[in-house]
Amino acid sequence: MGAGFGRNGGGQSRISQWLRARRPGPTAVEDDREALLVAAADAGLPLAPAAHPAGYRCSCERIGCPTPARHPLSFAWQTQSTTDRSQLERWARNQPDANFITATGMVHDVLDVPLEAGRSALQELLAAGIEVGPVADSGGERMLFFTATRGTPEDEDEWWPCELDCHPETMDEHPGLRWHCRGSYVLVPPARLPGELGVSWIRGLEHPLPDPLTLLEPLTDACARYIDAHQSPEDETAAWPSRR
């Protein structure tokens, strides 16, 4: 997949622009939605339709939906996910309000961190000249770093299941970090969330997917600083939010 992405052509002068938290307005989302979704599929990200906001509720109409507008429409989302452009265009036109998820662990993984920690890490990574792939702002709360996948290694003993998102071997090793790999998903931009929030690209799909291990240490260090600054010791169990 990496060959399908262009190289970073932006200079350090654009860092502040990349890091600005953006909440796209409804008109911009509607205008760009299909083109951005097709671009994601063309880049190799497998997509499937997801729920969308219905006021401050979820379109699934489940009472007390725990992840409003953030979950797939179908329980078969893993097999339904596709990069087929014609299928994606049909979904986008027949379900104009739907968000879309991208299934991780097939082509790409996602390192998911608190937004403040992600901003700090991204600035450090770019300043150090480390290759960073596509990055998204998720609802003004989380930052999503898209990477190449380690979900299908030749040695199955090397597979890290997404259960590590909520059952880490040690809470201190990767505080605040979720690693979405095989069996997981994230919303792909553009997406709308309740409360006029959204999911949008900070760095687009023209950037190649890096090896996740090149980002892991800077992200975990940034998360550790974030946790130290924002949580008391009794709140440390909240460092790994429950799996979506």
RODO-2510 file (C-alpha; in nm, 4 decimals, decimal comma):
residues 244
     n   res          X          Y          Z
     1     m     0,0000     0,0000     0,0000
     2     g     0,2854     0,2345     0,0822
     3     a     0,3721     0,2663    -0,2852
     4     g     0,0342     0,4256    -0,3461
     5     f     0,1115     0,7226    -0,1252
     6     g     0,3158     1,0295    -0,2145
     7     r     0,6009     1,1648    -0,0055
     8     n     0,5727     1,4471     0,2448
     9     g     0,6252     1,7695     0,0584
    10     g     0,5398     2,0090     0,3442
    11     g     0,7998     2,2020     0,5416
    12     q     0,8215     2,2646     0,9122
    13     s     0,6398     2,5948     0,8582
    14     r     0,3208     2,3930     0,8083
    15     i     0,3365     2,2128     1,1419
    16     s     0,1079     2,4597     1,3170
    17     q    -0,1438     2,4219     1,0358
    18     w    -0,1376     2,0417     1,0630
    19     l    -0,1789     2,0546     1,4389
    20     r    -0,4760     2,2905     1,4442
    21     a    -0,7835     2,1069     1,5738
    22     r    -1,0377     2,1239     1,2939
    23     r    -1,4109     2,0661     1,3066
    24     p    -1,5412     2,0692     0,9503
    25     g    -1,8727     2,2392     0,8876
    26     p    -2,1661     2,0475     0,7400
    27     t    -2,1277     2,1993     0,3928
    28     a    -1,7588     2,1114     0,3643
    29     v    -1,8262     1,7566     0,4797
    30     e    -2,1081     1,7080     0,2293
    31     d    -1,9015     1,8487    -0,0583
    32     d    -1,5899     1,6472     0,0153
    33     r    -1,7397     1,3297     0,1609
    34     e    -1,7609     1,1045    -0,1418
    35     a    -1,4300     1,2211    -0,2886
    36     l    -1,2479     1,1626     0,0405
    37     l    -1,4075     0,8207     0,0880
    38     v    -1,3154     0,7163    -0,2655
    39     a    -0,9613     0,8409    -0,2057
    40     a    -0,9409     0,6276     0,1083
    41     a    -1,0606     0,3196    -0,0797
    42     d    -0,8233     0,3913    -0,3690
    43     a    -0,5408     0,4100    -0,1135
    44     g    -0,6298     0,0591     0,0026
    45     l    -0,8291     0,1236     0,3203
    46     p    -1,1179    -0,1279     0,3437
    47     l    -1,4402     0,0595     0,4270
    48     a    -1,7896    -0,0264     0,5477
    49     p    -2,0930     0,1886     0,6359
    50     a    -2,1338     0,3069     0,9941
    51     a    -2,3973     0,4774     1,2042
    52     h    -2,4361     0,8558     1,2038
    53     p    -2,5687     1,1206     1,4433
    54     a    -2,9410     1,1718     1,4783
    55     g    -2,9427     1,4898     1,6816
    56     y    -2,7496     1,4007     1,9952
    57     r    -2,8371     1,0342     1,9553
    58     c    -2,7238     0,7543     1,7294
    59     s    -2,9014     0,6595     1,4098
    60     c    -2,9093     0,2945     1,5253
    61     e    -3,1858     0,3978     1,7697
    62     r    -3,0445     0,1674     2,0356
    63     i    -3,1418     0,3136     2,3696
    64     g    -2,8270     0,4279     2,5423
    65     c    -2,5979     0,3393     2,2506
    66     p    -2,2502     0,3398     2,4113
    67     t    -2,0699     0,4579     2,0949
    68     p    -2,3145     0,6833     1,9075
    69     a    -2,2253     0,7303     1,5394
    70     r    -1,8977     0,5391     1,5890
    71     h    -1,9947     0,1792     1,5103
    72     p    -2,0588    -0,0211     1,1900
    73     l    -2,4123    -0,0733     1,0647
    74     s    -2,3624    -0,4458     1,0115
    75     f    -2,2295    -0,7144     1,2448
    76     a    -2,0592    -0,8507     0,9326
    77     w    -1,8440    -0,5393     0,8931
    78     q    -1,5184    -0,7374     0,8736
    79     t    -1,6281    -0,9324     0,5668
    80     q    -1,8289    -0,6399     0,4293
    81     s    -1,5317    -0,3989     0,4352
    82     t    -1,4081    -0,3341     0,0830
    83     t    -1,1932    -0,1124    -0,1352
    84     d    -1,4202    -0,1641    -0,4372
    85     r    -1,4838     0,1844    -0,5709
    86     s    -1,8208     0,1110    -0,7322
    87     q    -1,9549    -0,0488    -0,4133
    88     l    -1,8331     0,2436    -0,2057
    89     e    -1,9963     0,4948    -0,4405
    90     r    -2,3255     0,3038    -0,4155
    91     w    -2,3108     0,3081    -0,0372
    92     a    -2,2203     0,6769    -0,0262
    93     r    -2,5048     0,7777    -0,2593
    94     n    -2,7688     0,5456    -0,1136
    95     q    -2,6771     0,6291     0,2469
    96     p    -2,5905     0,9996     0,2293
    97     d    -2,5824     1,0453     0,6080
    98     a    -2,3755     0,7375     0,6912
    99     n    -2,0310     0,7528     0,8425
   100     f    -1,7772     0,4901     0,7357
   101     i    -1,5383     0,2750     0,9337
   102     t    -1,2125     0,1300     0,8090
   103     a    -1,1225    -0,2204     0,9242
   104     t    -0,7733    -0,2350     1,0710
   105     g    -0,5268    -0,5228     1,0646
   106     m    -0,5729    -0,5955     0,6942
   107     v    -0,3732    -0,3196     0,5261
   108     h    -0,3179    -0,0741     0,8070
   109     d    -0,3198    -0,0358     1,1848
   110     v    -0,4088     0,2745     1,3846
   111     l    -0,2357     0,4074     1,6953
   112     d    -0,5028     0,5997     1,8847
   113     v    -0,3960     0,8494     2,1532
   114     p    -0,5415     1,1468     2,3449
   115     l    -0,5449     1,4548     2,1233
   116     e    -0,3127     1,6610     2,3417
   117     a    -0,0580     1,3779     2,3588
   118     g    -0,0881     1,3252     1,9843
   119     r    -0,0213     1,6911     1,9079
   120     s     0,2924     1,6890     2,1209
   121     a     0,4187     1,3644     1,9668
   122     l     0,3433     1,4742     1,6111
   123     q     0,5368     1,7966     1,6541
   124     e     0,8344     1,6054     1,7955
   125     l     0,8237     1,3394     1,5221
   126     l     0,8141     1,5953     1,2418
   127     a     1,0900     1,8027     1,4002
   128     a     1,3068     1,4891     1,4243
   129     g     1,2447     1,4061     1,0588
   130     i     1,0711     1,0770     1,1396
   131     e     0,8305     0,9505     0,8723
   132     v     0,4700     1,0046     0,9836
   133     g     0,1756     0,8746     0,7851
   134     p    -0,1841     0,9928     0,7693
   135     v    -0,3163     1,1412     1,0952
   136     a    -0,6756     1,2240     1,1882
   137     d    -0,8482     1,4258     1,4610
   138     s    -1,1293     1,2173     1,6098
   139     g    -1,3927     1,4345     1,7721
   140     g    -1,1451     1,6803     1,9203
   141     e    -1,0593     1,4150     2,1812
   142     r    -0,8349     1,1566     2,0156
   143     m    -0,5689     1,1565     1,7446
   144     l    -0,5402     0,8622     1,5051
   145     f    -0,2000     0,7725     1,3570
   146     f    -0,2422     0,5436     1,0546
   147     t     0,0440     0,2981     1,0072
   148     a     0,1287    -0,0147     0,8137
   149     t    -0,0183    -0,3260     0,9701
   150     r     0,1473    -0,5848     1,1894
   151     g    -0,1823    -0,7750     1,2134
   152     t    -0,0918    -1,0482     0,9637
   153     p     0,2727    -1,1400     1,0259
   154     e     0,4231    -1,4586     0,8853
   155     d     0,4801    -1,5771     1,2401
   156     e     0,1397    -1,5954     1,4090
   157     d     0,3089    -1,5827     1,7501
   158     e     0,3972    -1,2239     1,6618
   159     w     0,0318    -1,1257     1,6203
   160     w    -0,0824    -0,8670     1,8739
   161     p    -0,4603    -0,8972     1,9077
   162     c    -0,6695    -0,5877     1,9554
   163     e    -0,7692    -0,7168     2,2998
   164     l    -0,4532    -0,5324     2,4065
   165     d    -0,6688    -0,2189     2,3650
   166     c    -0,8497    -0,3028     2,6867
   167     h    -0,6416    -0,5830     2,8430
   168     p    -0,2789    -0,4616     2,8378
   169     e    -0,0169    -0,6765     3,0065
   170     t     0,1020    -0,3662     3,1884
   171     m    -0,0833    -0,0383     3,2201
   172     d     0,2425     0,1556     3,2608
   173     e     0,3996     0,0385     2,9349
   174     h     0,1607     0,2129     2,6929
   175     p    -0,0507     0,4597     2,8949
   176     g    -0,3345     0,6198     2,7053
   177     l    -0,2665     0,4294     2,3835
   178     r    -0,5016     0,2027     2,1875
   179     w    -0,3486    -0,0085     1,9109
   180     h    -0,6172    -0,0934     1,6558
   181     c    -0,5069    -0,3988     1,4592
   182     r    -0,6797    -0,7194     1,3496
   183     g    -1,0409    -0,7361     1,4626
   184     s    -1,0812    -0,3615     1,5218
   185     y    -1,1859    -0,0500     1,3304
   186     v    -1,1874     0,3297     1,3451
   187     l    -1,4002     0,5926     1,1777
   188     v    -1,2435     0,7195     0,8566
   189     p    -1,2676     1,0897     0,7709
   190     p    -1,4896     1,2605     0,6967
   191     a    -1,7292     1,1529     0,9703
   192     r    -1,9863     1,3334     1,1823
   193     l    -2,0356     1,2830     1,5552
   194     p    -2,3077     1,4028     1,7936
   195     g    -2,2723     1,7591     1,9136
   196     e    -2,1488     1,8954     1,5781
   197     l    -1,8147     1,7189     1,6223
   198     g    -1,6378     1,5255     1,3508
   199     v    -1,3432     1,3188     1,2337
   200     s    -1,1111     1,4945     0,9891
   201     w    -0,7652     1,4549     0,8385
   202     i    -0,4739     1,6486     0,9869
   203     r    -0,2321     1,4774     0,7450
   204     g    -0,3871     1,3145     0,4427
   205     l    -0,3580     0,9860     0,2593
   206     e    -0,0804     1,1162     0,0348
   207     h     0,1625     1,0304     0,3155
   208     p     0,3053     0,6741     0,3179
   209     l     0,2179     0,4380     0,6000
   210     p     0,5107     0,3999     0,8426
   211     d     0,6024     0,0950     1,0484
   212     p     0,4059     0,1352     1,3751
   213     l     0,7166     0,0581     1,5800
   214     t     0,8813     0,3799     1,4596
   215     l     0,6002     0,5811     1,6221
   216     l     0,5334     0,3683     1,9278
   217     e     0,7955     0,5056     2,1664
   218     p     0,7319     0,8775     2,0959
   219     l     0,3566     0,8220     2,1264
   220     t     0,3795     0,6275     2,4516
   221     d     0,6162     0,8877     2,5970
   222     a     0,3708     1,1639     2,5046
   223     c     0,0841     0,9647     2,6545
   224     a     0,2803     0,9133     2,9759
   225     r     0,3339     1,2893     3,0068
   226     y    -0,0350     1,3460     2,9341
   227     i    -0,1451     1,0988     3,2002
   228     d     0,0949     1,2448     3,4561
   229     a    -0,0398     1,5933     3,3889
   230     h    -0,4102     1,5101     3,3871
   231     q    -0,4759     1,2157     3,6170
   232     s    -0,4279     1,1422     3,9820
   233     p    -0,2872     0,7983     4,0767
   234     e    -0,6316     0,6569     4,1545
   235     d    -0,7457     0,7469     3,8009
   236     e    -0,4711     0,5491     3,6216
   237     t    -0,7119     0,2717     3,5256
   238     a    -0,8731     0,5193     3,2857
   239     a    -0,5539     0,5373     3,0800
   240     w    -0,6779     0,2613     2,8490
   241     p    -1,0344     0,3592     2,7487
   242     s    -1,2623     0,0674     2,6743
   243     r    -1,2632    -0,0769     2,3253
   244     r    -1,5092     0,0811     2,0824
***
